[in-house]
């Protein structure tokens, strides 16, 4: 029976090897071997949910492979650990592996009606896998579909306030860890310290309602040269000032009553902490509104997946994905329908590439 990291190493190799030409049948066999028949897969809107490797292959991967035939996966973070099911809560017996990186290849035919470009496509992801008895039994994944839309000139919503960029991996280039059971004792202590730091930072964020921005004390937890890598549609920022200017202030102004939803999986390894919130927050759109949506008292729940890298007892880098298309859906805005209206001519022109 394979251990947790052996399963994910096979998963990762599967997508790298795809570029070297193994056939569709091998892909199908590998997914069947790695995933439980009843594996529950939760994905970003509009991909939705599916059960088992065959449905995942047919409804999710084959359409993407048809659009990007030379699809390749580039992981830059792979961490694992025994999970906590709430921030600051007791540990559970579940073991999870979290991966961050991006899919890439040539965007040859439309995907989700996003016009093909004939150029390199990047599709950033955060994927979390729960593993039992040597097989994947649950998958939670956010793919940054707005990134593909932006790359195709097909984003129909407001411009990002932050910087849109190909988000890099860790500055230290040490994001792919060796796995459970083989860490030295010092790494275990570092993992506990990293988790404690992130927990204290998140608790600080929760003090906004009591004392505003100052009560969160961001400078106690974040490195002076921190990098915050947000999702496409929000963008990235550097330093606490950039984080506040391009993400936090608009976010808090539009949803001042945001609250922890409690549906979390969090674990750490070495200097890294991974958190899956499905959903993570619930809030009311008020104040200035958010993402160009006028405030109207709408209730929303946000799915988000995070990875943090800690350095010198401070958070140096934070990779964040939010299911923005699902947020818009909850607000009654069909982003893909708006895109189709905007790109009708582009679709017919680029489909022949």
Secondary structure, DSSP 8 states (H G I E B T S, - for coil): ---HHHHHHHHHHHHHHGGGT--HHHHHHHHHHHEEEEEEEEESTTT-EEEHHHHHIIIIIHHHHHHSTT-EEEEEEEEEEEEESSTT--EEEEEEEEEEEEEEEE--S-BTTB---SSEEEEEEEEEEEEETTEEEEEEEEE-HHHHHHHTT---S---SSB-------TTS--B---TT---HHHHHHHHHHHHHHHHHHHHHTTHHHHHHHHH-GGGTEEEEEEEE--TTT-BEEHHHHHIIIIIHHHHHH-TT-EE---EEEEEETTEEEEEEEEEEEEEE-TT-BTTB--S-EEEEEEEEEEEEEETTEEEEEEEEE-HHHHHHHTT--HHHHHHHHTHHHHHHHTT-
